[in-house]
Amino acid sequence: MSANTRRQPTGDGDIPSGTGQATSSAGTPTGGATAVVHESGRSARRFWSARRIPAAIVALLSVAGMGLFLYDVVSVRAGRPGMSWRRRLAEELATRPLDDIWMTVGAAAAMALGLWLFLLAVTPGLRRLLPMRQPTGILGTGEVRAGLDRHAAALLLRDRAVRVSGVQSARVDVGRRKVKARAQAHFRDLNEVRADLDAALSKAVANLGLARQPKLDVRVRRPKKG
């Protein structure tokens, strides 16, 4: 997720409240009070996607395929001839060699589909949500999980970046492991601007209260002339 903007006037305060979006494990947004955790707590795991659409597609295709084969088996048991497509498929599978192009293509497609379903089953998904730390010492917090939207985090860090003296515009990309900040400075020395920007964003990233502290990559350059 990324945010890009030109410098505009901003009000007082370090980081604007209410900009981020915190999400509970049930998927419902929570208030801004849970968006920032200042005390270190237990590490939080990533949010797992329900995968409803892939699961529904696989279930429907499985039911349709099993129903079709069951109908054909019942028809054969009742003395009727089997479906022509099934007889043709059985004949092709029995007579075609393994190195046939269509056998290779079919096997590759089946393997790719199986690998895709396996990856969906073992990966959490919901990459746009960054898990936040769970505070300790507070009754009932073990049942609550909070997550920060990556786009909201990028907007927040971008707003903090353009407040640094000398920064004309800034772009912030927030990933699960790294935060990339690209800024243009129209005055002041680039090294000084970069040092101030690095310090400001380091503090802002720490205040996000994320379970895994992402690395910060800051680059500053002059705007293009003309």
URQUIDA-V268543 format. One record per backbone hydrogen bond with DSSP energy under -1.0 kcal/mol. CO is the residue of the C=O (numbers start at 1). NH is the residue of the N-H. Records with the same first field share a line. If there is no record, write none. Layout:
BEGIN
CO = NH / NH
END
This chain:
BEGIN
1 = 174
3 = 172
5 = 170
21 = 149
22 = 30
24 = 27
28 = 24
31 = 34
32 = 35
42 = 134
51 = 55
52 = 56
53 = 57
54 = 58
55 = 59
56 = 60
57 = 61
58 = 62
59 = 63
60 = 64
61 = 65
62 = 66
63 = 67
64 = 68
65 = 69
66 = 70
67 = 71
68 = 72
69 = 73
70 = 74
71 = 75
72 = 76
73 = 77
74 = 78
75 = 80
76 = 79
83 = 87
84 = 88
85 = 89
86 = 90
87 = 91
88 = 92
89 = 93
90 = 94
91 = 95
92 = 96
97 = 100
100 = 104
101 = 105
102 = 106
103 = 107
104 = 108
105 = 109
106 = 110
107 = 111
108 = 112
109 = 113
110 = 114
111 = 115
112 = 116
113 = 117
114 = 118
115 = 119
116 = 120
117 = 121
118 = 122
119 = 123
124 = 49
126 = 129
128 = 150
130 = 148
131 = 211
134 = 42
138 = 141
140 = 143
141 = 144
146 = 132
147 = 23
148 = 130
149 = 153
150 = 154
151 = 155
152 = 156
153 = 157
154 = 158
155 = 159
156 = 160
157 = 161
158 = 162
161 = 164
164 = 167
166 = 186
168 = 7
169 = 184
170 = 5
171 = 182
172 = 3
173 = 180
177 = 215
178 = 175
179 = 217
180 = 173
181 = 219
182 = 171
183 = 221
184 = 168 / 169
189 = 193
190 = 194
191 = 195
192 = 196
193 = 197
194 = 198
195 = 199
196 = 200
197 = 201
198 = 202
199 = 203
200 = 204
201 = 205
202 = 206
203 = 207
206 = 209
209 = 133
215 = 179
217 = 181
219 = 183
221 = 185
END
